[in-house]
Every structure is written in structure tokens, then in C-alpha cells.
Amino acid sequence: MSGDRVCVGAIAGAYGVRGEVRLKSFCADATAIAGYAPLWLEDGSRSFAVTLGRAIPNGITALLGGVTSKEQADALRGVQLFADRDKLPNLPDDEFYHADLIGLSVFDTGGAELGQVRAVLNHGAGDLLEVFGSGLKTTLLLPFTRAVVPTVDLTARRIIADPPEGLIE
């Protein structure tokens, strides 16, 4: 997948029998996802127009262009949807798209490499950077706060972190 698209949502399954899907939006404003259409499959092989329905627990109902049956909607369960980067809003200097953080090298304040960002997780209490490195005994979960991650340099593709004492074994 090239860097010209960003994951903005996923299909959680069918909703009803007429081809509607349960759509999980990864956008700050969940309904903004429709404005980024067409939404693409990760490999770019197919795109969808999006018409949002109503809010439901953990998502929104939506009609996707070309999906007209429950079977077609069920076949898309778990599929991630991507928007063209140029349709997304520009972010302030202290905000980042998760896709831009994944793969960045992470260094401590002393310059020692800790590893690379494998994923950005959020379980409700704030973002965590999942860092994996050969020198780490286990995967490191860094709170993505200014205190713990004072520097993100997208141009140099690196992050400077100041992990709390005792976090790294």
C-alpha cells in the first residue's frame, strides 16, 4: 500500500438484508468519513461511494456503492477502508495520522535506539505507541503524550521518547 492513502475505517459486517454495512469510522468526527469518499480497499483494487445511515452502537450504518445484498456486505466484514491522503484535512503541528507514525524509529533521549513503532493503539484512555525492537525483551507500550514523546520528526522518520522509569526492563 502506498503512502498516498490512509486507513479511515473498517467494515464490521452486514446490517440488515439490503446491503447496508456496519461501518466503524476511525475519524475524529465519525461522520466525516463519507466526505473522504471514494473509499478504497487496501490494495486499491476496488473503491466505494459511501452514503451514511444512522448511528448505531460502535459505528454507523452505511450503503457502499455496488454492495446490494446481505451476502455482499458480509463478505466485506473486517475489510479496512482507505481514503486518498489529499482529501484528508491538514493537521496542526502537534497532531499526526497513525499511518505516519507506524514504522518510525524510536530513540531514547540519550540517543539509544529502542525500536520501531509497529502500531498505534487506543483503548479509550489515550494513544499508545507499540514499539518493537531487537534490544527489548517484550513489546514496549509508550503513552503517546508530550511528556513521554517530546519529539516526532516525520521528515527524519524518528521519534525521541523519554519513557517513565521502570517501563523498560
Secondary structure as GFF3:
##gff-version 3
##sequence-region A 1 169
A	DSSP	beta_strand	5	14	.	.	.	ID=ss1
A	DSSP	beta_strand	21	25	.	.	.	ID=ss2
A	DSSP	three_ten_helix	30	36	.	.	.	ID=ss3
A	DSSP	beta_strand	39	40	.	.	.	ID=ss4
A	DSSP	beta_strand	47	48	.	.	.	ID=ss5
A	DSSP	beta_strand	50	56	.	.	.	ID=ss6
A	DSSP	beta_strand	59	64	.	.	.	ID=ss7
A	DSSP	alpha_helix	70	75	.	.	.	ID=ss8
A	DSSP	beta_strand	80	84	.	.	.	ID=ss9
A	DSSP	three_ten_helix	85	87	.	.	.	ID=ss10
A	DSSP	alpha_helix	98	101	.	.	.	ID=ss11
A	DSSP	beta_strand	105	108	.	.	.	ID=ss12
A	DSSP	beta_strand	113	122	.	.	.	ID=ss13
A	DSSP	beta_strand	127	132	.	.	.	ID=ss14
A	DSSP	beta_strand	140	143	.	.	.	ID=ss15
A	DSSP	beta_strand	151	153	.	.	.	ID=ss16
A	DSSP	beta_strand	158	161	.	.	.	ID=ss17
###
